[in-house]
Amino acid sequence: MTTLSPWKKSSFSGGGEGNDCVEIADFPTCVAIRDSKGPACGMLTFSPGAFASFLDALKAPQR
C-alpha cells in the first residue's frame, strides 16, 4: 500500500533541480514547514491561525 506524503514543495523552489525551497504540510492540528534539503533536521509548526498571520506578515509591504 502506498502512503501519500503530506509534504508539498513550494512553487517558488528556485532554479536547477529545485533544491532551494521549503516544504509545507497541513496536519489536522497544525501547519508545519521544513527545509527540503534537510527534512530530518526538524520543522517549524504553527497553529492554523498563527500560520495565516505568518503568511500575512510575509506578504506585507516592507517598511
HUMOFEN-V55927 format. One record per backbone hydrogen bond with DSSP energy under -0.5 kcal/mol. NH is the residue of the N-H (numbers start at 1). CO is the residue of the C=O. If there is no record, write none. Layout:
NH_CO, NH_CO
This chain:
4_2, 8_24, 10_22, 18_15, 20_13, 21_19, 23_34, 24_8, 25_32, 26_6, 27_25, 27_30, 31_46, 32_25, 33_44, 34_23, 36_21, 38_35, 41_38, 42_39, 44_33, 46_31, 51_47, 52_48, 53_49, 54_50, 55_51, 56_52, 57_53, 58_54, 59_55, 60_56
